[in-house]
Amino acid sequence: MRHGGKILTDQLVVHGVQRVFSVPGESFLAALDGLHDSGIRNIVCRHEGGAAIMAEATGKLTGRPGVVFVTRGPGATNASAGIHIARQDSTPLVMFVGQIARGHRDREAFQEVDYRAFFGPLAKWVAEVDQTDRLPEYISRAFHVAQSGRPGPVVLALPEDMLAEKVDIPDQPPLTVPPQQVSTAQVAAVMEALAQAERPLVVVGGSQWTAEAGAQLARIAERMDLPVAASFRRQDRFDNHDRHYVGDLGVGMNPRLGRRLAEADCLLVLGARLGDTATGGYRLLDPTRPGEARLLHVHPDPDELGRVFRPDPGIAVPAPDLVAALHAALPADGSVPAHPDRADWRRAARADYEAWITPQETPGKVKLERVVTWLSDNLPEDAIITNGAGNFAAWVHRYMQARRFPGQLAPISGSMGYGFPAAIAAKLERPASTVVCIDGDGCFQMTLNEMSTAVQHGAAPIVIVCNNGQYGTIRMHQERTYPGRVSGTALANPDFKALARAYGGYGERVERSADFPAAFQRALASGLPAVIELMLEAEALSPAQTLTQARAAGEAAQSQG
């Protein structure tokens, strides 16, 4: 006889879970008791939003569901940002939510929430477990749904009285995901289309990627002379130093790469959904006006194929499976038929990328382009970079060159507050790797309370805080639309270096670009969660535009209107 909390944690052990993230609550005391001697490490966080983000980042790194426990009512609603990130980023995640006792339902009991209604639009599946002896069944299904097709988040609500009951029920065996087969005809269709194209472009993104797939894609690109672009915040899918890499399709993309996307006559999209961010708000590729490009779309969820763009063909398999099949189909003699007129297309695309990442100087004594370029040139190949949302991230996307997978954790959902919890999770999952979070002052302050989580559990990422005293992205749009009318975008910031030290970490401030390398080495040598505060000028609004220029553009637009 085992109580529900013990049954639950035993089932997690069966599924290979080694670490969960949580904020404790009285609604799932039995689950906490089950974790006590389960061998599963419970990373206790300071806010449910941070805990859910850590679980999501773990799912990104491992390809298996990250697991988070939160309590009922406000605990669950606090965690909803992490569920939204997992859904938009196609990340496997399972969230367990404590729930009121079954006999108290529909009375607006203390912290009562209808989780099916609340999380229904955000999660792949939401359920409430009413019978203790069905816990293994529900958990098995949760792990299956989280990983099948397009991966995503699952929410299971656990009534506290159900968790406390004792029953005699066996565990279910671990999940086995049936392989999806790539047909010979599909491989032949892709190879033929790529060989005949004059202006091909490969776009790689989505989840379910592997380092092996990246290496195989590099050999395919070399043999067939294909330019390869990454989708938004998925630059670690392909070695950015490879001569076939041509940049990323995302916010603030290279305009020349955007034009190449529009001009391509054959697009091989591997794993990405090809949404509004990658297509410039559907201007570069308009689903209502199909152009000349033949779209070969590879995505694990058949329901995603044809949802926006018409594929020809659509192939419903994980992208690494198709890459492996294409790699195996390369002729052994080294010959690959390719259109004779496209060599200049790939070379020009690479030249555009190399020009784009040549640092453009911005105002101030600390120049973020120099900091990011130094990191790109000096970090180990297995380093992991994390970031949340804000204009600071544009410097990361433009100047940080990823080498191998996994090397980038960032939310395509554009969620602020992501970078620091993700860095903690990355350091726990890969303690030997250098983990660097590049964050804005506004972004960092949304989750900086997790510094004590990092200290408590021995995670030592390095956080680079870009302090310009404002919500930079919103200020940029504000100046372009309502020039000179600053409202709601200024920040009063703490002394970030002192705050880090107060938590038991390492803190330092940098006021000149030349001082950054030594400061970074000191932070790394400290062995502690570290914060390096960069004192940036508000005038350095983005890599390509100053605040003054944004205001002038807004004023010019108003005068013309």
Protein Blocks (a to p, Z undefined) as FASTA:
>chain_A
ZZfklmmmmmmmmnopabdcddddfklmmmmmmmmmnopacdddfbfklmmmmmmmmmmm
nopacdddddehjlmmmmmmmmmmmmmnopacddddddddfklgoklpghiacfklmmmm
mmmbdcddfbfklmmmmmmmmmmmmmgcjaddddddddfklmmpccdddddddddddddd
ddfklmmmmmmmmmmpmbdcdddedehiafklmmmmmmmmmmnopacdddehilmmpcfk
bmkbgbjcdehiafklmmmmmmpcbdcdehiaoiaklnooolmpcfklccfbdcddddfb
lklgoklmccdddddddfklmmmmmmmmpcfklpacddfklmmmmmmmmmmmmmmmpccd
dedjbdfklmmmmmmmmmcfkbccdddedjklmmmmmmmccfbdcfbdcdfklpghklmm
mmmmmmmmmmmbccdddddfklmmmmmmmmmmmmmnopacddddddehiafklmmmmmmm
mghiaghkaccdddfklmmmmnopacdddfbfklmmmmmmmmmmnopacdddddddfklm
bfkbcfklmmmmmmmmmmmZZ
